[in-house]
Amino acid sequence: MSDLGSVHKTERWLWPILATALFLLLWRYLVVWTGTRVFPSPGEVERGLAQLIHGGVLWHDIVDSLRRVAIGYFAAVGLGILLGLLFGWYPVLNQIMNPVVQILRPISPIAWIPVAILFFGVGDDAAVFLVFLGAFFPIVVTCVDSVANVPLIYRRAGSNFGLTPPQILAHVVFPAALPQILVGLRIALGIGWLVVVAGEMIAVDSGLGFLIIDSRNSGKRYDLVVGAMLLIGVIGLILDALFRRLETIKPIRWGFRSET
């Protein structure tokens, strides 16, 4: 069994590595075949990123982007989970607030950029606000649906044990709804990472989004443009993988099993 497990683990890493290598080879071939002098090859992108790393610029931009996402995202998590649990627990309150949420939710965070600049000016606050908006509404909607999907028997069991409604919400409903809530949190994090890059192209003077625009405008350094794009994708993949690891924690795995 251990041999089969090791083989399966090897294949899980081998195929993505092979697919990545094939992608890079195809990229290199297309650049050579088309003879383009604008779009960079993988080697040119690597050399461009190496210049930024040696100059200390790249790490600064990555840290700035992650910092803005962290502030806006965790603010959205705190407020979004609180309101989502309340809306899910009190159907009347949800009926009152749902129209407002449904009106604001479809508005793209990118459309809020002029408003964000008007309120906060050009700087970190505007980008953080955009991340907050992008992550907030998916979290609220997911929490409301997650609480509504918790079987009624859970609440009755808590009442039979003498728990108060706030205790039932905190110690029964929330743990049972946590697996679905985590899915919403993971989606919201991806949206937040997407939004901060767009916001940095307009509202700030650092970060990976700014690096893309600045590299395009200053000497048409498309090797840095493509390199920043790839870094955005890689960091997004890492963030998603870290979030998926949360599903392996025993209390959360219990939540998944409780629905079966």
N, C-alpha and C positions, 0 to 999 in steps of 0.2 A: 504493500500500500504506500509506503514512504517513497519507493521508486516512482510509482505512478504520480504521486503528488509532486515530486521534484520535476518530472517531465512536463506535467501540466503547467507548473510555475515557469519553467523555461520557455514553453511555447507562448505563454501569456506575454512575455517580454520580447521574445524573438520576432514574432510577426510585426509588432509595431516598429521595431528597429529596422526590419527589412523594408517595410512600407515607407519609412522616412528616408532610408537610403535610396530607394527607387524614386521617390519624389525629387530628391536632390539631383540625382542623375538625369532625370527627365528635364528638370529646370535647366541644368547646365547644357544639355543637348539642344534645347529650344533656343537658348541664348546664342549658341554657336551657329545653329542652323539658320536662324533669322538674320544673323549678323547685326543685331541691334547694338547701338552705342549708347542707348538711353537706359534701358532696363539692365540692372546689374546681374552678374553671375553670382553663384553662391560664394565663390572665393572672394569676390569684391565686397560682398556684404560682410563676410568674416573679417576682412582687413579693416573695413570701415568701423565696425563695432570694436575691434581691437584698439583702434586709435582713441575711441571714446573711453574705453576702459582704462587705458594708460593715462589719459588726461583726467580721470576721475569724474568725468561729466555723466557717464551713463548711470553709475550707481546713484548719483544725486537725483537724476530724473526718475529712476525706478522707485527710490525711497519716497520722493515727493508724491508720486502717483499713488503708491500704497498707503501713505499717510492720509491723503485726502479720502480715499475709499474707506479706510478704517473708521475715520471720524463720522463720515456721512452714513456709512452702513450700520455701525453700532447704534447711532442715534435712531435710525429707522427701525432697527431690531427692538430696541427698548420701547419706543412709543408704539410701534406697529403691533407687537405681541400684546402689549397692555390693552390697546383699543380693540384688537381682534378678539381677545378673550372676552372682553366686556360685551362686545356686539354679539358674539356667539352665545354668551350666557344669558343675555337679556334680548329676546327676539324683538320686543317693542322698540328698544333702542336701536337695534339693527334696521328695523323698518324706517325709522326716522332718518338715520344717517346714510343708509344705503344709496339713496339717489345722489347725494353729494359725492360719495365715493365713486359711484359709477360714472358720474360726469367728469370728474377730475382724472380718474384712472386711465382712460384711453389717450389722454394728452401726452404726447411724447415729451420726455424730459428735455430733448433738444429744443423744443418749442419754447421752453421756459428760459432759455439762455438770455434773451433781451431783458426779461423781467428780473432774472438773477443779477445781471449786471446793474440794472436800475436800483435794486434794493441793496446790493452788497458791494458794488463797484467791481473793478477788475482785480482779482486776487483769489486767495484760497477759499474765502467764504462762499463765493459764487459757485466754485466747483464742488465744494462740500454740499451745498444746498441742492445742486443738481443730482448728486449721488443719493442724497436723502430722498428726494422725490422719486427717483428711479426705483429705489428699493422699498420704499414705504408701502405703496399700494399693493404690490404682490404679497407682502407679508400680512397685511391686514386681511385681504381676501382669503388667503390660505388659512389663517387662524380661525376666521369665522366658519369656513367650511369644515375645518378639522374638528372644532368643538361641536358643530351640528352633527357630525358623523359618529361621535362617541355614543355607544349604545346607552339607552335610557336606564338599563339595569345597573350600570355602573353608578349612576347618581343615586338610584334607590338603595343600592348596597351601602353607599356612604351615609345616606340618611339613617339607615337601620343601625349603623354603628355610632350614631349620635354626632356626626360631623355637621358643622355649620355650613351654609352655602359657600362662604369664602374658602373654607377648608376643603370642601368637595371640589371646588374649582382648582385650587392650588395643588392638592394631593391626589386627586382622582382623575379629573377631566384633563388637566394639562399633561400629566405623564402619558395618558392614553392617546392624546392627540399629538404628542411630540413627534412621532415619525412623519406624519403628514406635514407638520409645521416645518420640520427640517428640510423637506423637499422645497417648500416655498422659500425658506432662507437661502438655500443653494441657488435657486433661480434668481432671487433678488441680488445675491452677490454677483452673479454673472452680469446682470443688468447694470449694477453699480459700477463694475469694472469697465463695461462698455461706455457708460455715460461719462465717466471721468475723463476718458481719453478724448471724447468729443468736446467736453467742456474745456479741457486744457488747450485745445486748438484755438480757442477764442478768448477765454477769460483769464488765463494766467501766463506766466513767462517761464515755466519749468514743467517737468513731467514728460512722459512719453508722447502724449498728444502734442505738446509744444515742440518736442524734438522732431516730429514728423513735419509740421508746418515750417519750422525754422530751417530744417535741412532742405526742404523744397524751395524756400524763398532765398536762402543764402547759398548760392552757387549750384543749385539743382543737384544736391547730393542724394541721388536716388538710392545709392547703396545704404545710406543711413535711414532713408525713408522705409525701405523694405526691411532693413534690420530691426527698426523700431516696431514695425508691424508684426514681425515674427516674434519679437519679445513679448508683445502684448498677448499674442496667442499662447505662447509657452507659459507665461505667468497665469493666464486665465485657466489653462489646463491644470497647473499645479494647485491653484486655489480650489478648483472643483474636486481634484483628487483628495485633497486634505479634508474637504467637507464630506466626501463619501466615506472617509474613514470613520466619521462619527457614527455611521449606521452600524458599525461593528461593536459598539459599546453595548454591554449586556442590557442595561435598562431600556435602551432604545430598541434593541432586538426583541425584548419582551413586548414592547408596544406593537411591533409588527405581528408577533405571534398571537397577541390578544384578539386580533380581528378575525382569526381563522377559527 
